[in-house]
Amino acid sequence: MAAVLAVCTAALTGLSQASALPPELAARFYGFFLQQYPLFTFALIYALARIVAMAAASTASLPRRIAGASVGVALVLVLGLYPTFGGLVLRAGFATGGMTFLTYQPMSLAFAIGSAASAFVFGAALAVGAILIGGRASTASWGRRLATGFFRGGTGFLALWFAFAVIGQAPTAGFGPWPRRALSAGETGVGMSLVLAAFLPHAILVWLALRDKSRRTKPGAPSIAA
Protein backbone atom coordinates (compact mmCIF):
# COMPACT_ATOMS: atom_id res chain seq x y z
CA MET A 1 0.00 0.00 0.00
CA ALA A 2 2.87 2.39 0.70
CA ALA A 3 4.24 1.87 -2.83
CA VAL A 4 0.81 2.22 -4.45
CA LEU A 5 0.02 5.37 -2.47
CA ALA A 6 3.41 6.79 -3.47
CA VAL A 7 2.28 6.62 -7.12
CA CYS A 8 -0.84 8.60 -6.18
CA THR A 9 1.26 11.14 -4.29
CA ALA A 10 3.55 11.64 -7.28
CA ALA A 11 0.52 12.26 -9.48
CA LEU A 12 -1.30 14.58 -7.07
CA THR A 13 1.80 16.70 -6.44
CA GLY A 14 2.63 16.88 -10.15
CA LEU A 15 6.14 15.60 -9.52
CA SER A 16 8.24 15.60 -12.68
CA GLN A 17 11.56 16.84 -14.01
CA ALA A 18 10.01 20.29 -14.06
CA SER A 19 9.72 20.18 -10.26
CA ALA A 20 12.17 22.38 -8.44
CA LEU A 21 14.89 20.34 -6.75
CA PRO A 22 18.33 21.34 -5.46
CA PRO A 23 20.80 21.03 -8.38
CA GLU A 24 22.86 18.36 -6.61
CA LEU A 25 19.76 16.24 -5.94
CA ALA A 26 18.34 16.73 -9.44
CA ALA A 27 21.65 15.67 -11.01
CA ARG A 28 21.61 12.43 -9.03
CA PHE A 29 17.91 11.66 -9.34
CA TYR A 30 16.95 12.59 -12.91
CA GLY A 31 18.65 10.76 -15.72
CA PHE A 32 18.78 7.64 -17.86
CA PHE A 33 17.76 5.03 -15.30
CA LEU A 34 14.80 7.02 -14.00
CA GLN A 35 13.50 7.53 -17.53
CA GLN A 36 13.99 3.88 -18.50
CA TYR A 37 12.84 2.31 -15.22
CA PRO A 38 10.55 4.89 -13.58
CA LEU A 39 8.71 2.41 -11.36
CA PHE A 40 11.92 1.55 -9.54
CA THR A 41 11.19 4.74 -7.58
CA PHE A 42 8.25 2.96 -5.99
CA ALA A 43 10.19 -0.28 -5.58
CA LEU A 44 12.44 1.67 -3.22
CA ILE A 45 9.37 2.85 -1.31
CA TYR A 46 8.26 -0.79 -1.02
CA ALA A 47 11.66 -1.85 0.31
CA LEU A 48 11.78 0.92 2.92
CA ALA A 49 8.23 0.19 4.07
CA ARG A 50 9.02 -3.53 4.22
CA ILE A 51 12.02 -2.92 6.49
CA VAL A 52 9.97 -0.71 8.81
CA ALA A 53 7.24 -3.37 8.91
CA MET A 54 9.78 -6.10 9.71
CA ALA A 55 11.15 -4.04 12.58
CA ALA A 56 7.64 -3.38 13.91
CA ALA A 57 6.69 -7.07 13.77
CA SER A 58 9.94 -8.35 15.27
CA THR A 59 10.11 -9.55 18.85
CA ALA A 60 13.81 -8.70 19.20
CA SER A 61 14.94 -6.02 21.62
CA LEU A 62 14.18 -2.42 20.72
CA PRO A 63 17.86 -1.41 20.29
CA ARG A 64 18.44 -4.31 17.90
CA ARG A 65 15.33 -3.48 15.89
CA ILE A 66 16.33 0.17 15.59
CA ALA A 67 19.92 -0.66 14.65
CA GLY A 68 18.90 -3.39 12.21
CA ALA A 69 16.26 -1.23 10.53
CA SER A 70 18.70 1.68 10.27
CA VAL A 71 21.33 -0.46 8.56
CA GLY A 72 18.69 -2.01 6.30
CA VAL A 73 17.32 1.37 5.24
CA ALA A 74 20.83 2.70 4.60
CA LEU A 75 21.71 -0.37 2.54
CA VAL A 76 18.58 -0.04 0.39
CA LEU A 77 19.26 3.65 -0.24
CA VAL A 78 22.94 3.10 -1.06
CA LEU A 79 22.31 0.14 -3.39
CA GLY A 80 19.37 1.92 -5.02
CA LEU A 81 20.61 5.49 -5.31
CA TYR A 82 24.42 5.55 -5.35
CA PRO A 83 26.16 7.02 -7.29
CA THR A 84 22.93 8.12 -9.01
CA PHE A 85 19.35 6.86 -9.26
CA GLY A 86 19.27 3.11 -9.86
CA GLY A 87 22.45 2.44 -7.96
CA LEU A 88 23.93 -1.04 -8.11
CA VAL A 89 20.46 -2.58 -8.32
CA LEU A 90 19.60 -1.30 -11.80
CA ARG A 91 23.19 -1.16 -13.00
CA ALA A 92 23.64 -4.86 -12.20
CA GLY A 93 20.55 -5.71 -14.23
CA PHE A 94 21.40 -3.37 -17.09
CA ALA A 95 24.98 -4.63 -17.37
CA THR A 96 24.02 -8.30 -17.08
CA GLY A 97 21.15 -8.04 -19.53
CA GLY A 98 23.20 -5.91 -21.90
CA MET A 99 26.08 -8.37 -21.98
CA THR A 100 23.65 -11.23 -22.57
CA PHE A 101 22.12 -9.39 -25.52
CA LEU A 102 25.57 -8.59 -26.93
CA THR A 103 26.30 -12.33 -27.06
CA TYR A 104 23.46 -12.61 -29.61
CA GLN A 105 20.90 -13.97 -27.18
CA PRO A 106 17.20 -13.08 -27.59
CA MET A 107 16.08 -9.83 -26.02
CA SER A 108 13.55 -11.72 -23.89
CA LEU A 109 16.34 -13.81 -22.35
CA ALA A 110 18.50 -10.74 -21.78
CA PHE A 111 15.58 -8.99 -20.06
CA ALA A 112 14.92 -12.03 -17.86
CA ILE A 113 18.56 -12.35 -16.81
CA GLY A 114 18.86 -8.63 -16.16
CA SER A 115 15.69 -8.67 -14.04
CA ALA A 116 17.09 -11.59 -12.04
CA ALA A 117 20.34 -9.72 -11.35
CA SER A 118 18.48 -6.63 -10.14
CA ALA A 119 16.15 -8.73 -8.01
CA PHE A 120 19.11 -10.50 -6.40
CA VAL A 121 20.81 -7.25 -5.33
CA PHE A 122 17.51 -5.74 -4.19
CA GLY A 123 16.57 -8.88 -2.27
CA ALA A 124 20.01 -9.07 -0.66
CA ALA A 125 19.45 -5.67 0.92
CA LEU A 126 16.10 -6.80 2.35
CA ALA A 127 17.61 -10.07 3.56
CA VAL A 128 20.47 -8.35 5.39
CA GLY A 129 17.98 -5.99 7.00
CA ALA A 130 15.81 -8.92 8.13
CA ILE A 131 18.79 -10.77 9.61
CA LEU A 132 20.01 -7.72 11.50
CA ILE A 133 16.53 -6.89 12.81
CA GLY A 134 16.09 -10.45 14.07
CA GLY A 135 13.01 -11.91 15.66
CA ARG A 136 11.67 -14.78 17.70
CA ALA A 137 14.12 -17.63 18.08
CA SER A 138 12.96 -20.84 16.43
CA THR A 139 12.77 -24.09 18.39
CA ALA A 140 13.17 -26.19 15.24
CA SER A 141 16.34 -28.13 14.50
CA TRP A 142 19.17 -26.52 12.54
CA GLY A 143 18.41 -28.71 9.55
CA ARG A 144 14.76 -27.67 9.48
CA ARG A 145 15.66 -24.03 9.98
CA LEU A 146 18.18 -24.19 7.15
CA ALA A 147 15.68 -25.86 4.82
CA THR A 148 13.02 -23.30 5.71
CA GLY A 149 15.49 -20.49 5.14
CA PHE A 150 16.46 -21.78 1.70
CA PHE A 151 12.81 -22.26 0.76
CA ARG A 152 11.76 -18.79 1.84
CA GLY A 153 14.86 -17.21 0.32
CA GLY A 154 14.26 -18.97 -2.98
CA THR A 155 10.57 -18.15 -3.20
CA GLY A 156 11.27 -14.57 -2.13
CA PHE A 157 13.85 -14.20 -4.88
CA LEU A 158 11.41 -15.58 -7.46
CA ALA A 159 8.75 -13.13 -6.27
CA LEU A 160 11.17 -10.19 -6.58
CA TRP A 161 12.33 -11.45 -9.97
CA PHE A 162 8.69 -11.33 -11.08
CA ALA A 163 8.36 -7.86 -9.57
CA PHE A 164 11.34 -6.47 -11.48
CA ALA A 165 10.15 -8.08 -14.69
CA VAL A 166 6.81 -6.32 -14.26
CA ILE A 167 8.11 -2.86 -13.38
CA GLY A 168 10.62 -3.12 -16.23
CA GLN A 169 7.70 -3.24 -18.65
CA ALA A 170 6.25 0.08 -17.46
CA PRO A 171 6.90 2.09 -20.67
CA THR A 172 5.49 -0.73 -22.80
CA ALA A 173 2.39 -0.94 -20.59
CA GLY A 174 1.66 2.76 -21.04
CA PHE A 175 3.24 4.27 -17.95
CA GLY A 176 5.04 7.34 -19.12
CA PRO A 177 6.67 9.44 -20.22
CA TRP A 178 7.00 10.27 -16.52
CA PRO A 179 9.19 11.83 -15.17
CA ARG A 180 9.61 14.08 -18.23
CA ARG A 181 6.15 15.43 -17.45
CA ALA A 182 3.57 15.00 -14.70
CA LEU A 183 1.45 11.85 -14.59
CA SER A 184 -1.98 11.86 -16.17
CA ALA A 185 -4.96 10.11 -14.55
CA GLY A 186 -4.66 7.15 -16.91
CA GLU A 187 -0.93 6.78 -16.33
CA THR A 188 -1.49 6.94 -12.59
CA GLY A 189 -3.92 4.05 -12.81
CA VAL A 190 -1.46 2.04 -14.89
CA GLY A 191 1.35 2.76 -12.45
CA MET A 192 -0.71 1.77 -9.42
CA SER A 193 -1.81 -1.45 -11.11
CA LEU A 194 1.74 -2.39 -12.12
CA VAL A 195 3.18 -1.69 -8.68
CA LEU A 196 0.42 -3.68 -6.99
CA ALA A 197 0.78 -6.61 -9.40
CA ALA A 198 4.57 -6.54 -9.11
CA PHE A 199 4.97 -6.64 -5.34
CA LEU A 200 1.79 -8.39 -4.21
CA PRO A 201 3.31 -11.91 -4.57
CA HIS A 202 6.29 -10.96 -2.39
CA ALA A 203 4.02 -9.30 0.15
CA ILE A 204 1.87 -12.44 0.32
CA LEU A 205 4.95 -14.62 0.89
CA VAL A 206 6.06 -12.38 3.76
CA TRP A 207 2.57 -12.53 5.26
CA LEU A 208 2.53 -16.32 5.04
CA ALA A 209 5.93 -16.54 6.70
CA LEU A 210 4.81 -14.27 9.55
CA ARG A 211 1.61 -16.27 10.00
CA ASP A 212 3.59 -19.49 10.07
CA LYS A 213 5.95 -18.06 12.71
CA SER A 214 2.97 -16.97 14.81
CA ARG A 215 1.35 -20.40 14.58
CA ARG A 216 4.58 -22.13 15.57
CA THR A 217 4.44 -20.39 18.93
CA LYS A 218 1.18 -22.24 19.70
CA PRO A 219 1.58 -25.83 20.93
CA GLY A 220 0.60 -28.42 18.36
CA ALA A 221 0.05 -25.88 15.58
CA PRO A 222 0.79 -27.33 12.12
CA SER A 223 3.29 -25.55 9.90
CA ILE A 224 2.23 -24.20 6.51
CA ALA A 225 5.72 -24.97 5.24
CA ALA A 226 5.20 -28.71 5.80
C-alpha beads as a LAMMPS data file, in Angstrom:
LAMMPS data file: protein, C-alpha beads

226 atoms
225 bonds

1 atom types
1 bond types

-500.0 500.0 xlo xhi
-500.0 500.0 ylo yhi
-500.0 500.0 zlo zhi

Masses

1 110.0

Atoms # bond

1 1 1 0.000 0.000 0.000
2 1 1 2.874 2.388 0.697
3 1 1 4.235 1.871 -2.827
4 1 1 0.813 2.224 -4.449
5 1 1 0.024 5.373 -2.470
6 1 1 3.411 6.789 -3.472
7 1 1 2.284 6.617 -7.116
8 1 1 -0.840 8.599 -6.180
9 1 1 1.255 11.137 -4.295
10 1 1 3.548 11.641 -7.281
11 1 1 0.516 12.263 -9.481
12 1 1 -1.299 14.579 -7.066
13 1 1 1.796 16.699 -6.441
14 1 1 2.629 16.881 -10.149
15 1 1 6.140 15.596 -9.516
16 1 1 8.244 15.603 -12.683
17 1 1 11.558 16.842 -14.011
18 1 1 10.005 20.291 -14.058
19 1 1 9.716 20.178 -10.264
20 1 1 12.173 22.377 -8.439
21 1 1 14.890 20.336 -6.751
22 1 1 18.334 21.336 -5.464
23 1 1 20.804 21.032 -8.384
24 1 1 22.859 18.359 -6.612
25 1 1 19.764 16.238 -5.942
26 1 1 18.343 16.725 -9.442
27 1 1 21.653 15.673 -11.014
28 1 1 21.612 12.430 -9.031
29 1 1 17.907 11.656 -9.343
30 1 1 16.952 12.586 -12.908
31 1 1 18.645 10.760 -15.717
32 1 1 18.783 7.635 -17.860
33 1 1 17.759 5.034 -15.296
34 1 1 14.795 7.017 -13.997
35 1 1 13.495 7.528 -17.526
36 1 1 13.991 3.877 -18.501
37 1 1 12.835 2.312 -15.215
38 1 1 10.552 4.895 -13.576
39 1 1 8.706 2.411 -11.357
40 1 1 11.920 1.554 -9.544
41 1 1 11.187 4.736 -7.582
42 1 1 8.246 2.956 -5.986
43 1 1 10.192 -0.275 -5.576
44 1 1 12.440 1.672 -3.218
45 1 1 9.366 2.851 -1.308
46 1 1 8.262 -0.789 -1.019
47 1 1 11.664 -1.845 0.314
48 1 1 11.782 0.924 2.915
49 1 1 8.228 0.194 4.067
50 1 1 9.018 -3.526 4.218
51 1 1 12.022 -2.924 6.492
52 1 1 9.972 -0.713 8.813
53 1 1 7.238 -3.368 8.909
54 1 1 9.784 -6.096 9.715
55 1 1 11.147 -4.036 12.581
56 1 1 7.644 -3.376 13.910
57 1 1 6.690 -7.073 13.768
58 1 1 9.939 -8.349 15.267
59 1 1 10.115 -9.554 18.853
60 1 1 13.805 -8.697 19.204
61 1 1 14.939 -6.018 21.616
62 1 1 14.178 -2.424 20.720
63 1 1 17.861 -1.408 20.290
64 1 1 18.436 -4.315 17.905
65 1 1 15.334 -3.481 15.893
66 1 1 16.332 0.170 15.591
67 1 1 19.923 -0.659 14.651
68 1 1 18.902 -3.391 12.211
69 1 1 16.263 -1.227 10.532
70 1 1 18.697 1.683 10.273
71 1 1 21.327 -0.461 8.555
72 1 1 18.691 -2.014 6.302
73 1 1 17.325 1.366 5.237
74 1 1 20.827 2.695 4.601
75 1 1 21.713 -0.366 2.544
76 1 1 18.582 -0.045 0.385
77 1 1 19.264 3.650 -0.241
78 1 1 22.943 3.102 -1.063
79 1 1 22.309 0.144 -3.388
80 1 1 19.370 1.916 -5.019
81 1 1 20.611 5.494 -5.308
82 1 1 24.423 5.548 -5.352
83 1 1 26.158 7.015 -7.295
84 1 1 22.928 8.122 -9.012
85 1 1 19.352 6.856 -9.258
86 1 1 19.269 3.107 -9.856
87 1 1 22.453 2.435 -7.957
88 1 1 23.932 -1.037 -8.105
89 1 1 20.459 -2.577 -8.322
90 1 1 19.596 -1.303 -11.801
91 1 1 23.190 -1.163 -13.003
92 1 1 23.636 -4.860 -12.204
93 1 1 20.549 -5.708 -14.230
94 1 1 21.400 -3.374 -17.093
95 1 1 24.980 -4.633 -17.370
96 1 1 24.023 -8.297 -17.079
97 1 1 21.146 -8.039 -19.528
98 1 1 23.199 -5.912 -21.902
99 1 1 26.079 -8.372 -21.982
100 1 1 23.645 -11.226 -22.566
101 1 1 22.122 -9.392 -25.517
102 1 1 25.567 -8.595 -26.935
103 1 1 26.298 -12.330 -27.059
104 1 1 23.456 -12.612 -29.610
105 1 1 20.896 -13.971 -27.178
106 1 1 17.203 -13.081 -27.594
107 1 1 16.078 -9.829 -26.019
108 1 1 13.551 -11.720 -23.888
109 1 1 16.339 -13.810 -22.347
110 1 1 18.503 -10.737 -21.780
111 1 1 15.582 -8.990 -20.060
112 1 1 14.916 -12.028 -17.863
113 1 1 18.557 -12.355 -16.807
114 1 1 18.861 -8.627 -16.164
115 1 1 15.693 -8.668 -14.045
116 1 1 17.092 -11.586 -12.044
117 1 1 20.337 -9.719 -11.355
118 1 1 18.483 -6.631 -10.142
119 1 1 16.145 -8.732 -8.012
120 1 1 19.107 -10.497 -6.405
121 1 1 20.814 -7.254 -5.331
122 1 1 17.513 -5.741 -4.190
123 1 1 16.569 -8.879 -2.269
124 1 1 20.007 -9.075 -0.665
125 1 1 19.455 -5.666 0.920
126 1 1 16.103 -6.798 2.347
127 1 1 17.608 -10.072 3.565
128 1 1 20.467 -8.350 5.388
129 1 1 17.982 -5.992 7.002
130 1 1 15.807 -8.919 8.125
131 1 1 18.786 -10.769 9.611
132 1 1 20.005 -7.722 11.502
133 1 1 16.533 -6.895 12.813
134 1 1 16.092 -10.453 14.065
135 1 1 13.011 -11.911 15.661
136 1 1 11.667 -14.775 17.698
137 1 1 14.118 -17.632 18.076
138 1 1 12.957 -20.840 16.431
139 1 1 12.769 -24.093 18.388
140 1 1 13.170 -26.189 15.240
141 1 1 16.343 -28.129 14.496
142 1 1 19.173 -26.517 12.544
143 1 1 18.409 -28.712 9.548
144 1 1 14.763 -27.665 9.479
145 1 1 15.656 -24.026 9.985
146 1 1 18.175 -24.188 7.155
147 1 1 15.682 -25.860 4.822
148 1 1 13.024 -23.296 5.710
149 1 1 15.492 -20.488 5.138
150 1 1 16.455 -21.780 1.700
151 1 1 12.810 -22.265 0.759
152 1 1 11.761 -18.789 1.839
153 1 1 14.856 -17.211 0.324
154 1 1 14.264 -18.974 -2.980
155 1 1 10.566 -18.154 -3.202
156 1 1 11.268 -14.573 -2.134
157 1 1 13.847 -14.203 -4.879
158 1 1 11.406 -15.578 -7.463
159 1 1 8.751 -13.126 -6.274
160 1 1 11.166 -10.192 -6.575
161 1 1 12.329 -11.453 -9.972
162 1 1 8.694 -11.333 -11.077
163 1 1 8.360 -7.858 -9.574
164 1 1 11.339 -6.467 -11.479
165 1 1 10.155 -8.083 -14.690
166 1 1 6.806 -6.322 -14.259
167 1 1 8.112 -2.864 -13.378
168 1 1 10.622 -3.119 -16.229
169 1 1 7.695 -3.238 -18.649
170 1 1 6.250 0.078 -17.460
171 1 1 6.904 2.088 -20.672
172 1 1 5.486 -0.731 -22.803
173 1 1 2.392 -0.941 -20.586
174 1 1 1.655 2.757 -21.038
175 1 1 3.243 4.267 -17.952
176 1 1 5.037 7.339 -19.120
177 1 1 6.675 9.436 -20.216
178 1 1 7.002 10.268 -16.516
179 1 1 9.191 11.834 -15.171
180 1 1 9.605 14.077 -18.226
181 1 1 6.146 15.430 -17.445
182 1 1 3.569 14.996 -14.698
183 1 1 1.450 11.851 -14.588
184 1 1 -1.981 11.860 -16.174
185 1 1 -4.958 10.112 -14.554
186 1 1 -4.661 7.151 -16.909
187 1 1 -0.931 6.783 -16.334
188 1 1 -1.488 6.942 -12.588
189 1 1 -3.921 4.046 -12.813
190 1 1 -1.459 2.045 -14.893
191 1 1 1.352 2.759 -12.447
192 1 1 -0.711 1.773 -9.424
193 1 1 -1.812 -1.455 -11.113
194 1 1 1.736 -2.390 -12.117
195 1 1 3.183 -1.687 -8.681
196 1 1 0.422 -3.677 -6.986
197 1 1 0.782 -6.610 -9.399
198 1 1 4.572 -6.540 -9.111
199 1 1 4.965 -6.637 -5.339
200 1 1 1.788 -8.388 -4.206
201 1 1 3.314 -11.915 -4.574
202 1 1 6.294 -10.955 -2.388
203 1 1 4.015 -9.295 0.155
204 1 1 1.868 -12.444 0.318
205 1 1 4.946 -14.616 0.893
206 1 1 6.058 -12.380 3.756
207 1 1 2.566 -12.527 5.259
208 1 1 2.530 -16.322 5.037
209 1 1 5.933 -16.539 6.702
210 1 1 4.807 -14.271 9.550
211 1 1 1.609 -16.267 10.002
212 1 1 3.591 -19.487 10.069
213 1 1 5.947 -18.064 12.711
214 1 1 2.970 -16.972 14.808
215 1 1 1.348 -20.400 14.578
216 1 1 4.584 -22.128 15.570
217 1 1 4.443 -20.389 18.929
218 1 1 1.180 -22.243 19.704
219 1 1 1.578 -25.829 20.927
220 1 1 0.598 -28.423 18.361
221 1 1 0.054 -25.879 15.585
222 1 1 0.785 -27.332 12.120
223 1 1 3.293 -25.553 9.896
224 1 1 2.226 -24.200 6.512
225 1 1 5.722 -24.966 5.241
226 1 1 5.197 -28.713 5.796

Bonds

1 1 1 2
2 1 2 3
3 1 3 4
4 1 4 5
5 1 5 6
6 1 6 7
7 1 7 8
8 1 8 9
9 1 9 10
10 1 10 11
11 1 11 12
12 1 12 13
13 1 13 14
14 1 14 15
15 1 15 16
16 1 16 17
17 1 17 18
18 1 18 19
19 1 19 20
20 1 20 21
21 1 21 22
22 1 22 23
23 1 23 24
24 1 24 25
25 1 25 26
26 1 26 27
27 1 27 28
28 1 28 29
29 1 29 30
30 1 30 31
31 1 31 32
32 1 32 33
33 1 33 34
34 1 34 35
35 1 35 36
36 1 36 37
37 1 37 38
38 1 38 39
39 1 39 40
40 1 40 41
41 1 41 42
42 1 42 43
43 1 43 44
44 1 44 45
45 1 45 46
46 1 46 47
47 1 47 48
48 1 48 49
49 1 49 50
50 1 50 51
51 1 51 52
52 1 52 53
53 1 53 54
54 1 54 55
55 1 55 56
56 1 56 57
57 1 57 58
58 1 58 59
59 1 59 60
60 1 60 61
61 1 61 62
62 1 62 63
63 1 63 64
64 1 64 65
65 1 65 66
66 1 66 67
67 1 67 68
68 1 68 69
69 1 69 70
70 1 70 71
71 1 71 72
72 1 72 73
73 1 73 74
74 1 74 75
75 1 75 76
76 1 76 77
77 1 77 78
78 1 78 79
79 1 79 80
80 1 80 81
81 1 81 82
82 1 82 83
83 1 83 84
84 1 84 85
85 1 85 86
86 1 86 87
87 1 87 88
88 1 88 89
89 1 89 90
90 1 90 91
91 1 91 92
92 1 92 93
93 1 93 94
94 1 94 95
95 1 95 96
96 1 96 97
97 1 97 98
98 1 98 99
99 1 99 100
100 1 100 101
101 1 101 102
102 1 102 103
103 1 103 104
104 1 104 105
105 1 105 106
106 1 106 107
107 1 107 108
108 1 108 109
109 1 109 110
110 1 110 111
111 1 111 112
112 1 112 113
113 1 113 114
114 1 114 115
115 1 115 116
116 1 116 117
117 1 117 118
118 1 118 119
119 1 119 120
120 1 120 121
121 1 121 122
122 1 122 123
123 1 123 124
124 1 124 125
125 1 125 126
126 1 126 127
127 1 127 128
128 1 128 129
129 1 129 130
130 1 130 131
131 1 131 132
132 1 132 133
133 1 133 134
134 1 134 135
135 1 135 136
136 1 136 137
137 1 137 138
138 1 138 139
139 1 139 140
140 1 140 141
141 1 141 142
142 1 142 143
143 1 143 144
144 1 144 145
145 1 145 146
146 1 146 147
147 1 147 148
148 1 148 149
149 1 149 150
150 1 150 151
151 1 151 152
152 1 152 153
153 1 153 154
154 1 154 155
155 1 155 156
156 1 156 157
157 1 157 158
158 1 158 159
159 1 159 160
160 1 160 161
161 1 161 162
162 1 162 163
163 1 163 164
164 1 164 165
165 1 165 166
166 1 166 167
167 1 167 168
168 1 168 169
169 1 169 170
170 1 170 171
171 1 171 172
172 1 172 173
173 1 173 174
174 1 174 175
175 1 175 176
176 1 176 177
177 1 177 178
178 1 178 179
179 1 179 180
180 1 180 181
181 1 181 182
182 1 182 183
183 1 183 184
184 1 184 185
185 1 185 186
186 1 186 187
187 1 187 188
188 1 188 189
189 1 189 190
190 1 190 191
191 1 191 192
192 1 192 193
193 1 193 194
194 1 194 195
195 1 195 196
196 1 196 197
197 1 197 198
198 1 198 199
199 1 199 200
200 1 200 201
201 1 201 202
202 1 202 203
203 1 203 204
204 1 204 205
205 1 205 206
206 1 206 207
207 1 207 208
208 1 208 209
209 1 209 210
210 1 210 211
211 1 211 212
212 1 212 213
213 1 213 214
214 1 214 215
215 1 215 216
216 1 216 217
217 1 217 218
218 1 218 219
219 1 219 220
220 1 220 221
221 1 221 222
222 1 222 223
223 1 223 224
224 1 224 225
225 1 225 226
